[in-house]
Each structure stands twice: as structure tokens, then as C-alpha cells.
Amino acid sequence: MRHSGARIVLECLKREGVDTIFGLPGGAVLPIYDALYDFEGLRHILVRQEAAAGHAAEGYARTTGKVGVCLVTSGPAATNLVTALQDAMMDSIPIVAFTGQVPTHLIGNDAFQEADNVGITRPCTKHNFLVKDGKDLGPTIREAFHLAKTGRPGPVHVDLPKDILVKETDLVWPEKVHMRSYNPTYDGHPGQIKKAARLIARARKPVFYVGGGVISSDAAAELRQLAELTQVPVTTTLMGLGAFPSAHPLSIEMLGMHGTYYANMAVHHSDVLVAIGARFDDRVTGKVDMFAPHAEIVHIDIDPSSISKNIKVDIPIVGDCRRVLKALLAAVREELKEEMPSAVREARKQWAEQIVEWREKAPLAYEWSDDVIKPQYVVQEISNLTQGEAFIVTGVGQHQMWAAQYYKFKHPRHWCTSGGLGTMGYGLPTAMGVQAANPGKLVINIDGDGSFQMNSQELATCFTEGLPVKTVIINNSGHGMVRQWQRIIYKERYCAIDLPGIPDWVKLAEAYGCVGLRVTKPSEVVLALEKMLSTPAPVILDVCVDKDECVFPMVPAGGANTDMILALPTREVKDKAAKSQTGF
């Protein structure tokens, strides 16, 4: 039976198992929305700005492991979507983004709401397509989903000219996808895995360094088995939080610019570092030639282009994290059949004691105040009240780092944050996608007043779509992370950072039909959180905090991870930091 191209698009989505689309209609995609009017089996969530559709699709994908889908029209709608595509690209999130396009005969004529969508999105997608024939719709969409979810996951863009959506044609649906030039490697090389197992078994000061790839490949169980078998401490990146339980005795928590002192010291002094599904980004490594300078490095990653890209490694293993860890487990068990040399056993014991000593010397801590709310305290209480069972989403800034440091994660796929791109405004729309994917579950967006303002209009989506997202605004009346850098690096020369009390978040919440709460004293925090958590509606909790509170530890830009600032520096330290490379 022949169908319009628009109907074929919807049929293809249904065959791919899609149940939710995040979108915003416009002229070029109206044929799809007309077909959607009486199409069963697909929920459409109407966002208020196109980037929000992309972020919501990210949240859906990250917490389900399925491909997230968004749909917007041509021109400015597609350009608005670019930020979300780049965000998904850098954090390896599988989404398929559909954009409308002017009719094929008008492409290149500067028609109304025309943009070169394929050209614009090429650098910020894993692949993109411009469909020029209705018969190609099925095969193209099939390939788009295949590309998005296989290998290193990522965003794929499909551009749909309006005439292709209107014309009737036959639905062509390939049962299998074969792309001759695209063949990801899933199984690691047996010889390399054996070398890695031998290295791990004989290491005296080993560390597992874990990234988001472990979560993408659903390898958390295998990671835990390997860590417990070998008794190797585990540190995670910002994207890897949840891959290993924060409260586990082997956890040394997050490393990097705002990581724990003990994680950074352990990595620096390690003799074997096993990187699993991580890409050695600059926020983790700090000064490259000072990163793990004494370690032999094993790197497990499905993306061969990530191997030795930033840090030269000794044992590269290209493959899917879960499959490689399963094989590595077997290989390590084989190695451990022989008794560990006494010198290695003693060194391991001393290594564990050293990490405890580092932890006791500089634990995550903050100064309590009876008068001023400390952001760290707020996150701690959220963690205590939810017992690590909530889905936590953040914006970008100081609040993001406090959430990463002080929330105790139990499960993979319960943490969503913008790691690579650092997209302010990410929190609320992503939380909508998480809530849509996990109805009945608790979704909390820990945000900052600066970041939240960039997509606060999505409160309307939360209300109208019945998405009871809870947002906690760590309100320091400004761009807190920028202020921290200006304070420490730029000698307190504050410029363009203040957001003095506007808007009134409680009134704004109420204007959108949501519930608004505010606290100004530490004694009010727990009761307000309890009320927020028990309210069956979207809630904003405005938490007024000290604008001068800083995130520590902090590695200054250009510094090594051993150069951590653990508290507000003296003037001498400020002058030294100011001479280093600036920027963030």
C-alpha cells in the first residue's frame, strides 16, 4: 500500500520501537503533524523551544538506553537544535533528530525558512542524511537508528524536504542494515586482553578510571565484579557517575578538575591505570604531561579514534566495554590462579592504606553555617532523602559540581549532565525527557539560577504534559562558576556575572501552573525538600545561598591534578594562578 512520506516516517518510527517524540511543529513538517493527528502508538511532547526537544531526547536516551527522537521544522528551528546535537555528540548520546526542509526544487534558492541543515549539522552529528526520494525514507531511517545506537553512540540527523513528505510512495523497509564502510569492533583483541589481565594482576598501585562508556554499554555489573575480584580502587569521570556505587568501599569517587583529592592523588601515583570507556578529556587529565606519569596505561574503548588521542597508552583494547570486561574478568581469574607474589600483596596493602590516608587528609568538606544555606548541604540532604534512588539531572555550573560531589549514586542511568559541551540550560528540558521515559519515578533537576533561566519556558511543557519534574535552584544570584574563576584567577575583578533577584522563581513557577517554594535558612531546607518530594506536580524550590561559596577541590586551568586548590587561596597562590593559562 502506498502512503505519504509523512505517514511512512511515522510507520518507520513505530517499527524502530519509538514511543515518544519531542518536537515543535512548523510549516515544513506540517505533513508529519497532520499524519500524527490520527496515528496510534506515538506520544508527542510539545516543547517550547527546539533545543529543548533535543535535550529531552537526550534525557530519554540516557536513562532508557533506547534512541531518543526529536522533530522540528526547517530554518531557525534546525539551527536552534544544533546545541543539543553537539551536546549529544560530545557525550555519546544516541538520538535521531528529524528536521523539515524546503521542497527539493527550492533547496539552494534562499527560500523562506531555508538553511543548509546538512552542512550545519555535519560536524555535530555522527552522520546526517538529506532524503531526496520517498523510496529512501525507510532505508534512511533504518540506517539512522542503526548508526545512532551502535559503535560509539551519538546523534544522527535526517533532513526531510516538504515535497518528499507530501508525495505518496511505497514503504521500503530493509529487515537488516548493512553498511559496508561502517563495522564497529565489539570484541577486544584476545592478546591485548591477556596482557591487560597480567598487568592488573601484578600491579602494585592500580586504579580503574571509568567513563560514560561503561554506562552506554550497560557494563556496570561487569565492572563491579572486576573491581571486587581484583580489589582495585575505582574512580569515575563526571559522565561515569553511577557506573560504580559511590558508597562502595573501593570507590574513590570522581577525578579531575573538581574531583576528590584522593582520586587525583591515586591516579597520579598509580603504576597501572585502566581506562574503561573514558576519553582522557582535559577536565580529567589537567596538564597532560603530568597525568599518571608513573603508570602503564590500559585503554578500553569502542572508538579507535579515542585511543592515544590525548594520552599515549601502553595497551589499547578496541571493543565494547561490556564484552571486553567479560573477557578481562575471565583472563584475570586465570592469572589469579597463581598465588600473588608476596611483594605485590604487601604493596597492595600499603596502596590501600595510602588511599585511606589521602581520604582522611582531604575529604570532601565544607564549613557549616547556622545562618547561610550551604549548597553542599542541600545536595547531601537530597541524597539522604532519596537514598540514591532518584534520577538526578543538572544544569551547568557550580551546582553541577556540588551535585556530582555530594550525591551518592547507586545505579547507572540515573545521572544526566552535560559533560563535554557544558550546556547551560540543559537541566530542565533533559529532566522532562527523563520523566517522560520514567513515568512514576522521581526526577530531580538540580540547577543554578543562571543556567535555569536559559530554558525556564519549559515549565509550561512540564505542566501541560503532566511531567512532575522537581527543580532545586541553587540560587546565588549570578553565574557562580564564572564568579569563582574571577575571584581566584582574576584577582576579584568581577564583571558581568550578577543576576540580582530576577525573576521571582516562586511567582514564575505559579505563573506556569507549577508549585513554587523558597528557603533562606538552613533550618528550612529539609522540610522544604520533603514537601517538594511529596508534591505530585512540577515544583521549583528556590534555595537562596551565599554567592561567594566556591567549589573545592579545584584544579586551575593549565595545572596538574596535583595542583589542587582545596580552599580559598592566599594572595600568593592567586598571583601564581593568574600567570597560568586562563580560560574554562
Backbone torsions as a table, in degrees:
resi	resn	phi	psi	omega
1	MET	NA	137.2	179.5
2	ARG	-84.1	144.2	179.0
3	HIS	-135.3	161.8	171.0
4	SER	-67.4	155.8	177.9
5	GLY	-57.7	-36.3	179.8
6	ALA	-62.1	-44.3	179.1
7	ARG	-64.9	-38.0	178.6
8	ILE	-62.6	-40.5	177.9
9	VAL	-56.9	-46.7	-179.2
10	LEU	-66.5	-40.5	177.8
11	GLU	-61.3	-40.3	179.7
12	CYS	-65.3	-41.7	178.7
13	LEU	-60.8	-41.9	-179.9
14	LYS	-64.1	-39.7	179.0
15	ARG	-66.7	-26.2	177.4
16	GLU	-82.7	1.1	178.6
17	GLY	84.3	14.3	179.8
18	VAL	-73.1	135.3	176.0
19	ASP	-121.2	-12.7	-176.5
20	THR	-139.3	134.1	175.4
21	ILE	-122.1	133.7	174.4
22	PHE	-104.1	122.4	-174.2
23	GLY	-160.6	179.6	178.7
24	LEU	-151.1	121.3	-172.9
25	PRO	-76.1	163.3	175.7
26	GLY	-168.7	173.5	-170.4
27	GLY	-51.1	-46.4	-173.3
28	ALA	-70.8	-22.5	-179.3
29	VAL	-109.9	9.8	178.7
30	LEU	-58.9	-32.4	174.9
31	PRO	-58.6	-35.5	178.2
32	ILE	-68.6	-43.0	-179.5
33	TYR	-67.4	-31.9	176.2
34	ASP	-66.9	-40.5	177.3
35	ALA	-68.5	-31.8	-179.4
36	LEU	-69.5	-22.2	-175.5
37	TYR	-52.8	-42.6	-179.2
38	ASP	-123.8	26.6	178.9
39	PHE	-93.8	129.4	-176.3
40	GLU	-96.9	146.5	172.6
41	GLY	100.8	-2.2	178.6
42	LEU	-124.6	126.4	173.7
43	ARG	-93.4	131.1	175.9
44	HIS	-108.4	129.0	177.0
45	ILE	-110.5	117.1	-175.5
46	LEU	-83.9	111.5	176.7
47	VAL	-87.3	171.9	-179.0
48	ARG	-101.5	-12.4	176.1
49	GLN	-151.7	143.2	-167.3
50	GLU	-62.5	-36.7	178.5
51	ALA	-58.8	-33.1	179.1
52	ALA	-62.4	-33.6	177.6
53	ALA	-63.1	-41.9	178.6
54	GLY	-66.6	-43.5	179.3
55	HIS	-66.0	-39.7	177.7
56	ALA	-61.5	-40.6	176.8
57	ALA	-62.6	-36.3	175.9
58	GLU	-61.9	-47.2	-179.7
59	GLY	-60.7	-41.8	176.7
60	TYR	-58.5	-47.4	-176.0
61	ALA	-67.6	-42.8	-173.5
62	ARG	-66.5	-33.5	-176.1
63	THR	-93.9	-12.6	179.7
64	THR	-109.4	-25.5	-172.7
65	GLY	83.0	-2.6	177.2
66	LYS	-91.5	170.8	178.2
67	VAL	-80.2	128.0	174.6
68	GLY	-83.4	150.1	-175.6
69	VAL	-129.9	134.8	173.7
70	CYS	-134.1	155.6	-174.7
71	LEU	-142.0	121.7	178.0
72	VAL	-137.8	170.9	-177.3
73	THR	-88.7	-162.9	-172.9
74	SER	-86.5	179.5	171.6
75	GLY	59.3	-121.6	-175.7
76	PRO	-63.5	-26.9	176.7
77	ALA	-63.7	-44.2	179.5
78	ALA	-67.6	-40.3	179.4
79	THR	-69.0	-32.4	174.6
80	ASN	-63.0	-29.8	-176.8
81	LEU	-75.8	-16.8	-172.7
82	VAL	-57.5	-40.6	-178.8
83	THR	-58.8	-44.8	179.2
84	ALA	-64.9	-37.2	178.6
85	LEU	-64.6	-44.5	178.7
86	GLN	-65.4	-36.8	177.3
87	ASP	-60.9	-47.7	179.4
88	ALA	-65.2	-34.8	179.8
89	MET	-64.1	-46.4	-175.8
90	MET	-72.5	-28.5	-179.2
91	ASP	-101.4	7.5	175.3
92	SER	58.3	53.6	-178.4
93	ILE	-106.6	126.9	-176.9
94	PRO	-81.0	106.3	172.2
95	ILE	-133.3	152.8	170.9
96	VAL	-116.9	122.2	-176.7
97	ALA	-109.7	123.1	176.8
98	PHE	-102.8	131.1	175.1
99	THR	-123.7	149.0	173.2
100	GLY	-79.9	159.3	177.4
101	GLN	-144.2	155.0	177.4
102	VAL	-62.7	160.7	179.3
103	PRO	-53.7	150.0	-173.5
104	THR	-55.7	-35.7	-177.2
105	HIS	-73.8	-11.1	178.6
106	LEU	-102.7	-6.8	-179.0
107	ILE	-61.7	127.3	-178.8
108	GLY	93.5	-1.5	-177.8
109	ASN	-100.9	10.4	-176.3
110	ASP	57.9	43.3	178.9
111	ALA	-68.6	166.4	-179.4
112	PHE	-59.2	130.2	-178.2
113	GLN	55.9	39.2	173.4
114	GLU	-98.7	138.7	169.7
115	ALA	-144.8	154.5	177.2
116	ASP	-78.1	78.3	-174.1
117	ASN	-60.7	-40.3	-179.6
118	VAL	-66.5	-44.7	179.0
119	GLY	-64.5	-40.5	-177.9
120	ILE	-68.2	-38.8	-174.3
121	THR	-91.9	-5.4	-177.4
122	ARG	-56.0	-47.1	-177.9
123	PRO	-75.9	-9.5	-176.6
124	CYS	-117.8	22.2	174.9
125	THR	-136.8	158.2	174.9
126	LYS	-67.9	-36.6	175.3
127	HIS	-163.7	157.3	173.7
128	ASN	-142.3	159.9	-174.5
129	PHE	-134.5	144.1	166.0
130	LEU	-115.9	114.9	-176.8
131	VAL	-83.8	122.2	-177.7
132	LYS	-112.4	-4.1	-179.5
133	ASP	-145.3	132.9	-178.5
134	GLY	-56.6	-31.0	-180.0
135	LYS	-66.9	-17.9	-179.2
136	ASP	-87.9	-6.6	-176.0
137	LEU	-59.3	-51.7	-178.8
138	GLY	-59.6	-55.4	179.3
139	PRO	-59.5	-37.7	-179.1
140	THR	-66.3	-47.2	-179.5
141	ILE	-65.1	-37.5	177.1
142	ARG	-60.5	-45.9	179.3
143	GLU	-67.0	-37.7	-179.1
144	ALA	-60.3	-46.0	179.5
145	PHE	-67.8	-37.9	178.6
146	HIS	-61.6	-45.3	-179.1
147	LEU	-66.2	-40.8	-176.1
148	ALA	-62.0	-38.8	-170.1
149	LYS	-103.1	-7.3	-178.8
150	THR	-105.7	166.8	-178.2
151	GLY	58.4	-143.3	171.1
152	ARG	-76.4	114.5	-175.0
153	PRO	-61.3	160.7	178.7
154	GLY	179.5	177.4	-178.8
155	PRO	-81.5	142.1	175.3
156	VAL	-127.0	138.7	-175.5
157	HIS	-113.8	134.7	176.3
158	VAL	-123.6	118.5	-178.9
159	ASP	-97.7	128.9	-170.6
160	LEU	-121.4	101.1	175.3
161	PRO	-61.2	146.3	-172.8
162	LYS	-63.2	-37.3	-178.1
163	ASP	-67.5	-29.7	177.0
164	ILE	-68.0	-31.8	179.8
165	LEU	-76.1	-25.5	-176.4
166	VAL	-86.8	-41.4	-176.4
167	LYS	-64.9	146.4	176.1
168	GLU	-89.8	143.5	178.6
169	THR	-158.0	176.8	177.8
170	ASP	-84.7	143.7	175.2
171	LEU	-80.3	117.3	176.4
172	VAL	-103.8	120.2	-175.8
173	TRP	-130.7	100.8	178.1
174	PRO	-70.7	132.2	-179.8
175	GLU	-70.8	-31.5	178.6
176	LYS	-125.1	151.9	177.7
177	VAL	-108.4	124.6	175.2
178	HIS	-129.0	115.7	178.0
179	MET	-119.4	109.6	-170.4
180	ARG	-58.1	-34.2	-175.6
181	SER	-93.3	5.0	-176.9
182	TYR	-128.6	102.4	-178.2
183	ASN	-141.0	82.4	-179.1
184	PRO	-60.7	147.7	176.5
185	THR	-91.2	124.7	-177.4
186	TYR	-105.9	-33.4	-177.7
187	ASP	-100.2	126.0	179.8
188	GLY	-68.8	157.2	179.9
189	HIS	-66.5	124.4	-176.6
190	PRO	-56.3	-39.0	-179.5
191	GLY	-65.6	-40.3	178.8
192	GLN	-68.3	-37.9	178.5
193	ILE	-64.8	-39.8	178.3
194	LYS	-64.6	-41.2	177.2
195	LYS	-61.2	-43.6	-179.5
196	ALA	-63.6	-41.7	179.9
197	ALA	-62.0	-42.5	179.8
198	ARG	-64.2	-40.5	179.8
199	LEU	-64.6	-44.7	-179.8
200	ILE	-63.3	-43.1	-177.3
201	ALA	-65.9	-28.7	-176.6
202	ARG	-103.3	-1.6	-177.9
203	ALA	-67.2	143.8	178.2
204	ARG	-97.7	-29.3	-178.8
205	LYS	-136.8	65.1	-175.4
206	PRO	-85.2	155.7	173.8
207	VAL	-143.3	137.5	169.2
208	PHE	-94.7	125.3	-180.0
209	TYR	-112.0	112.3	-164.7
210	VAL	-116.0	131.8	179.8
211	GLY	-116.0	-171.2	-176.3
212	GLY	-65.3	-17.1	178.5
213	GLY	-62.0	-29.2	177.5
214	VAL	-66.0	-37.8	178.6
215	ILE	-72.3	-44.3	-179.7
216	SER	-58.5	-35.0	-177.4
217	SER	-95.6	7.2	179.4
218	ASP	55.6	46.3	-174.8
219	ALA	-106.7	16.0	-176.2
220	ALA	-61.1	-39.6	-178.8
221	ALA	-64.9	-42.8	179.5
222	GLU	-66.1	-38.7	177.9
223	LEU	-61.0	-46.0	-178.9
224	ARG	-63.0	-41.3	177.9
225	GLN	-60.5	-43.5	-178.4
226	LEU	-67.0	-42.5	179.9
227	ALA	-63.1	-43.4	-178.2
228	GLU	-71.6	-34.1	177.2
229	LEU	-64.9	-43.3	-174.0
230	THR	-94.3	-14.4	-175.8
231	GLN	58.2	40.7	178.4
232	VAL	-96.7	132.4	177.8
233	PRO	-65.5	149.1	-174.6
234	VAL	-120.9	127.0	171.2
235	THR	-118.5	143.5	-178.3
236	THR	-118.2	155.1	171.7
237	THR	-79.5	176.4	175.1
238	LEU	-58.0	-41.3	-179.6
239	MET	-75.7	-19.0	-176.5
240	GLY	-91.5	-1.3	-179.0
241	LEU	-58.8	132.3	-176.7
242	GLY	100.0	-17.7	177.9
243	ALA	-68.3	-25.6	179.4
244	PHE	-140.1	133.4	-174.5
245	PRO	-58.8	130.7	-177.8
246	SER	-60.0	-33.6	-175.5
247	ALA	-88.2	0.4	-179.5
248	HIS	-65.2	141.5	-179.4
249	PRO	-56.7	-26.0	-179.9
250	LEU	-87.9	-5.9	-178.0
251	SER	-77.8	128.2	170.5
252	ILE	-111.7	14.7	170.9
253	GLU	64.4	-155.4	-168.7
254	MET	-79.5	145.9	175.2
255	LEU	-109.4	174.2	172.9
256	GLY	104.4	-157.7	-171.4
257	MET	-53.9	-43.1	177.1
258	HIS	-119.5	28.4	178.4
259	GLY	-80.6	178.7	-178.9
260	THR	-74.1	152.7	177.2
261	TYR	-58.9	-44.7	-174.9
262	TYR	-70.7	-30.8	175.7
263	ALA	-68.6	-46.2	-179.3
264	ASN	-64.9	-39.9	178.8
265	MET	-68.1	-38.2	179.3
266	ALA	-63.8	-44.4	178.9
267	VAL	-64.2	-42.4	-178.1
268	HIS	-62.0	-38.9	-175.1
269	HIS	-97.1	2.7	-178.4
270	SER	-66.8	153.8	173.5
271	ASP	-104.6	-18.1	172.7
272	VAL	-137.7	123.9	178.8
273	LEU	-119.7	121.0	-179.8
274	VAL	-107.4	106.7	179.6
275	ALA	-90.1	124.1	-174.9
276	ILE	-123.6	109.8	178.0
277	GLY	63.4	35.3	179.1
278	ALA	-128.6	157.8	-171.9
279	ARG	-119.6	13.9	176.5
280	PHE	55.2	48.5	-179.6
281	ASP	-73.8	166.2	-171.9
282	ASP	-65.4	-26.5	178.7
283	ARG	-72.3	-18.2	176.7
284	VAL	-92.0	-45.4	-169.9
285	THR	-80.4	-29.9	-169.1
286	GLY	62.5	-144.3	179.3
287	LYS	-62.9	116.7	-168.6
288	VAL	-58.5	-43.9	-175.4
289	ASP	-75.5	-1.9	176.2
290	MET	-112.8	10.3	-179.4
291	PHE	-88.8	121.9	179.9
292	ALA	41.7	56.5	-171.3
293	PRO	-67.3	-19.0	-176.4
294	HIS	-104.0	2.6	-169.6
295	ALA	-98.3	144.4	160.9
296	GLU	-83.6	132.3	-170.6
297	ILE	-113.3	127.4	171.7
298	VAL	-103.3	134.2	179.9
299	HIS	-127.9	117.0	177.4
300	ILE	-106.7	119.7	-179.3
301	ASP	-159.0	144.7	-179.6
302	ILE	-78.6	-17.3	-177.7
303	ASP	-98.9	106.9	-177.4
304	PRO	-62.9	-24.7	-179.5
305	SER	-71.4	-15.8	177.8
306	SER	-83.5	-17.9	-177.0
307	ILE	-72.8	124.0	-179.7
308	SER	59.3	22.1	178.1
309	LYS	-72.2	-45.8	-179.2
310	ASN	-109.7	-35.3	-179.5
311	ILE	-128.8	129.5	177.4
312	LYS	-67.5	127.4	-178.1
313	VAL	-112.2	159.5	-176.0
314	ASP	-94.9	-37.4	179.8
315	ILE	-127.9	94.8	176.7
316	PRO	-81.6	137.1	175.2
317	ILE	-132.4	109.1	179.2
318	VAL	-90.5	123.7	179.2
319	GLY	167.3	172.2	177.1
320	ASP	-68.9	133.0	-174.9
321	CYS	-56.1	-43.3	-176.5
322	ARG	-65.3	-45.2	-179.2
323	ARG	-66.5	-41.2	-179.0
324	VAL	-66.7	-41.8	-180.0
325	LEU	-64.7	-37.2	175.9
326	LYS	-60.3	-46.0	179.6
327	ALA	-67.3	-37.8	180.0
328	LEU	-66.8	-37.0	175.9
329	LEU	-57.9	-48.6	179.9
330	ALA	-62.1	-41.1	-178.5
331	ALA	-68.5	-38.1	179.0
332	VAL	-68.2	-41.0	177.0
333	ARG	-58.0	-39.8	179.0
334	GLU	-64.6	-42.5	179.0
335	GLU	-64.3	-36.3	-175.4
336	LEU	-81.3	-1.3	173.8
337	LYS	-63.7	-33.4	174.7
338	GLU	-81.7	145.5	-178.3
339	GLU	-66.6	134.3	178.3
340	MET	-65.5	132.6	179.2
341	PRO	-53.9	143.4	-176.1
342	SER	-60.6	-34.1	179.0
343	ALA	-65.1	-37.5	178.4
344	VAL	-69.2	-42.0	178.8
345	ARG	-59.8	-44.3	-180.0
346	GLU	-66.4	-39.6	178.6
347	ALA	-64.5	-39.9	178.5
348	ARG	-62.5	-40.6	179.4
349	LYS	-62.7	-44.7	179.1
350	GLN	-65.6	-34.6	179.0
351	TRP	-64.8	-44.3	177.6
352	ALA	-62.4	-40.8	178.9
353	GLU	-66.2	-36.8	179.5
354	GLN	-64.9	-41.4	179.2
355	ILE	-64.9	-39.9	175.6
356	VAL	-60.8	-41.1	179.8
357	GLU	-63.3	-43.4	177.4
358	TRP	-63.3	-40.1	-180.0
359	ARG	-63.1	-41.8	180.0
360	GLU	-71.8	-31.2	-180.0
361	LYS	-68.9	-41.1	-175.8
362	ALA	-143.4	72.4	175.2
363	PRO	-73.5	164.4	171.1
364	LEU	-64.4	125.5	-174.9
365	ALA	-155.3	162.3	176.5
366	TYR	-152.1	160.7	-179.9
367	GLU	-85.4	126.1	179.8
368	TRP	-74.9	148.5	174.1
369	SER	-138.3	136.5	175.3
370	ASP	-79.4	-13.6	-172.8
371	ASP	-107.3	-34.0	-174.5
372	VAL	-115.8	134.7	179.4
373	ILE	-73.4	128.6	176.0
374	LYS	-93.1	128.1	-179.0
375	PRO	-57.1	-36.9	-179.6
376	GLN	-61.3	-38.7	178.9
377	TYR	-63.0	-40.0	179.8
378	VAL	-60.8	-46.8	-179.9
379	VAL	-65.6	-40.8	177.6
380	GLN	-57.3	-43.5	-178.8
381	GLU	-70.9	-34.1	173.6
382	ILE	-61.1	-43.2	179.0
383	SER	-63.4	-44.5	-179.4
384	ASN	-63.3	-44.7	-175.6
385	LEU	-70.7	-30.3	-177.9
386	THR	-97.3	-10.5	-180.0
387	GLN	56.1	32.0	177.8
388	GLY	72.2	12.4	-175.6
389	GLU	-96.8	-9.5	-177.5
390	ALA	-78.1	158.0	166.4
391	PHE	-85.5	121.4	-176.6
392	ILE	-109.4	127.4	177.0
393	VAL	-122.9	150.9	176.7
394	THR	-135.3	162.3	163.4
395	GLY	-83.3	-150.4	-178.4
396	VAL	-128.3	130.8	-179.8
397	GLY	145.2	-158.0	-179.1
398	GLN	-57.9	-43.7	-178.7
399	HIS	-57.9	-34.2	178.7
400	GLN	-62.1	-44.7	-179.6
401	MET	-70.4	-39.0	176.8
402	TRP	-63.0	-39.7	177.5
403	ALA	-62.4	-43.8	-179.9
404	ALA	-64.3	-35.0	-176.2
405	GLN	-80.3	-38.8	-166.4
406	TYR	-109.9	-9.6	173.8
407	TYR	-86.9	133.0	-178.5
408	LYS	-94.3	103.8	-175.4
409	PHE	-82.6	137.3	178.9
410	LYS	-108.9	-32.9	-167.6
411	HIS	-127.3	148.8	170.0
412	PRO	-71.1	159.8	178.1
413	ARG	64.8	20.7	175.0
414	HIS	-111.7	12.4	-175.8
415	TRP	-136.3	124.2	178.4
416	CYS	-130.3	120.8	176.3
417	THR	-150.5	159.1	179.9
418	SER	-88.5	103.7	-174.2
419	GLY	-87.5	-59.4	-174.0
420	GLY	-73.6	-46.4	-175.2
421	LEU	-87.1	-26.9	-179.0
422	GLY	63.7	57.1	-171.6
423	THR	-87.3	107.9	172.1
424	MET	-65.8	144.0	-174.8
425	GLY	88.7	1.8	-178.0
426	TYR	-71.4	-32.4	-165.8
427	GLY	-60.5	-61.5	-172.5
428	LEU	-63.2	-50.8	-179.4
429	PRO	-63.7	-34.6	177.1
430	THR	-66.3	-40.9	177.8
431	ALA	-61.5	-34.0	175.8
432	MET	-61.1	-44.0	178.9
433	GLY	-64.7	-38.4	177.4
434	VAL	-63.8	-43.7	-178.4
435	GLN	-66.8	-40.0	178.1
436	ALA	-62.8	-35.5	-179.5
437	ALA	-78.9	-21.4	-175.1
438	ASN	-131.1	64.4	-178.2
439	PRO	-60.8	139.8	179.9
440	GLY	85.6	-8.2	178.7
441	LYS	-95.3	158.8	-179.5
442	LEU	-85.5	120.6	178.8
443	VAL	-119.9	121.7	-178.3
444	ILE	-119.6	126.0	175.1
445	ASN	-101.5	109.0	175.3
446	ILE	-91.1	114.8	-169.1
447	ASP	-131.6	170.0	173.4
448	GLY	-111.9	157.3	-178.0
449	ASP	-64.6	-32.3	177.5
450	GLY	-71.1	-46.1	-178.9
451	SER	-68.7	-41.4	-175.8
452	PHE	-63.3	-34.7	-177.2
453	GLN	-62.6	-21.6	-174.8
454	MET	-74.3	-17.6	175.8
455	ASN	-143.3	30.1	-176.5
456	SER	-64.5	-19.0	178.6
457	GLN	-61.4	-18.4	-178.4
458	GLU	-73.8	-3.6	169.4
459	LEU	-57.3	-33.8	177.8
460	ALA	-63.3	-40.2	177.1
461	THR	-63.6	-44.4	178.9
462	CYS	-56.7	-44.3	-177.1
463	PHE	-69.0	-51.0	-173.4
464	THR	-71.9	-28.4	-177.7
465	GLU	-95.4	1.9	178.6
466	GLY	65.6	46.2	-179.6
467	LEU	-110.9	97.0	-171.4
468	PRO	-79.0	55.5	179.3
469	VAL	-66.1	136.7	175.2
470	LYS	-102.0	121.7	-179.9
471	THR	-111.9	125.1	174.4
472	VAL	-106.7	112.4	179.9
473	ILE	-92.6	114.9	172.7
474	ILE	-80.9	93.9	-166.7
475	ASN	-94.7	100.9	176.0
476	ASN	-109.5	19.2	174.3
477	SER	56.7	39.7	177.9
478	GLY	170.3	-174.9	176.5
479	HIS	-88.0	92.5	-168.4
480	GLY	-63.4	-42.0	-178.1
481	MET	-68.9	-37.2	175.6
482	VAL	-62.6	-43.7	179.0
483	ARG	-60.3	-41.3	179.9
484	GLN	-61.2	-43.5	178.7
485	TRP	-66.0	-41.5	178.9
486	GLN	-65.3	-33.1	179.6
487	ARG	-70.1	-46.1	-172.7
488	ILE	-88.5	-41.8	-173.9
489	ILE	-94.2	-37.1	-173.0
490	TYR	-105.9	27.6	170.5
491	LYS	55.3	40.5	174.3
492	GLU	62.8	27.5	174.6
493	ARG	-88.2	80.8	-174.6
494	TYR	-75.1	129.8	-178.2
495	CYS	-147.3	127.6	171.0
496	ALA	57.7	46.2	-177.5
497	ILE	-125.9	-14.4	-172.5
498	ASP	-85.3	138.0	174.6
499	LEU	-128.6	77.5	-166.1
500	PRO	-75.3	88.9	167.7
501	GLY	68.6	17.5	180.0
502	ILE	-126.5	131.7	-1.0
503	PRO	-83.0	178.9	170.6
504	ASP	-82.0	108.7	-171.3
505	TRP	-66.5	-32.0	178.3
506	VAL	-65.8	-45.2	178.9
507	LYS	-66.2	-37.8	179.4
508	LEU	-64.3	-44.0	177.5
509	ALA	-57.2	-46.0	-178.8
510	GLU	-66.3	-35.3	178.9
511	ALA	-63.0	-30.0	178.9
512	TYR	-92.5	7.7	179.4
513	GLY	84.0	8.6	-178.7
514	CYS	-99.0	178.8	179.7
515	VAL	-99.8	133.2	179.5
516	GLY	-116.5	133.9	177.5
517	LEU	-132.5	155.7	178.0
518	ARG	-143.2	141.2	172.9
519	VAL	-130.4	144.8	-179.1
520	THR	-127.9	-7.8	-177.7
521	LYS	-128.0	147.2	178.8
522	PRO	-56.6	-34.6	-177.6
523	SER	-66.9	-15.7	-177.6
524	GLU	-92.3	-13.0	-167.0
525	VAL	-63.7	-53.3	-173.8
526	VAL	-63.2	-44.7	179.3
527	LEU	-61.6	-40.2	178.9
528	ALA	-66.9	-40.9	177.2
529	LEU	-62.7	-42.1	178.7
530	GLU	-62.5	-40.8	178.1
531	LYS	-65.4	-42.5	178.3
532	MET	-59.0	-47.5	-175.9
533	LEU	-66.9	-27.5	-177.8
534	SER	-91.8	-3.5	-178.9
535	THR	-86.1	122.1	-176.6
536	PRO	-84.4	51.3	-177.0
537	ALA	-157.5	165.8	173.2
538	PRO	-62.3	135.8	-176.6
539	VAL	-131.7	141.3	165.5
540	ILE	-111.9	124.2	171.7
541	LEU	-109.3	110.3	-178.8
542	ASP	-88.0	110.8	-177.9
543	VAL	-107.3	110.1	-176.4
544	CYS	-83.6	117.1	-175.9
545	VAL	-122.3	170.8	179.3
546	ASP	-71.2	125.0	-177.6
547	LYS	-68.8	-15.2	-177.9
548	ASP	-93.4	0.1	178.6
549	GLU	-66.9	135.7	-177.7
550	CYS	-116.1	159.0	175.9
551	VAL	-91.2	120.7	174.7
552	PHE	-132.0	149.6	-0.2
553	PRO	-65.0	163.9	178.7
554	MET	-146.6	127.5	173.9
555	VAL	-99.0	117.7	-179.6
556	PRO	-64.4	147.4	-179.3
557	ALA	-55.0	133.6	-179.7
558	GLY	87.3	-6.9	-178.5
559	GLY	-93.0	165.7	173.6
560	ALA	-82.4	159.5	-179.3
561	ASN	-66.0	-16.0	174.7
562	THR	-81.2	-6.2	179.4
563	ASP	-92.5	29.3	-175.7
564	MET	-60.7	135.5	169.7
565	ILE	-91.2	122.4	-175.2
566	LEU	-101.1	-11.7	179.3
567	ALA	-158.7	174.1	178.9
568	LEU	-55.5	127.3	-172.9
569	PRO	-77.9	160.6	172.1
570	THR	-74.6	171.0	179.7
571	ARG	-60.6	-35.4	-179.5
572	GLU	-63.9	-41.5	178.9
573	VAL	-66.8	-38.8	178.1
574	LYS	-59.5	-45.0	-178.3
575	ASP	-64.1	-39.1	178.6
576	LYS	-65.5	-43.2	-179.0
577	ALA	-64.8	-36.4	-177.8
578	ALA	-64.4	-25.0	-179.3
579	LYS	-82.8	-14.5	179.4
580	SER	-78.9	175.5	177.9
581	GLN	-60.9	129.0	178.9
582	THR	-100.3	170.0	-179.3
583	GLY	112.4	155.2	179.1
584	PHE	-153.6	NA	NA
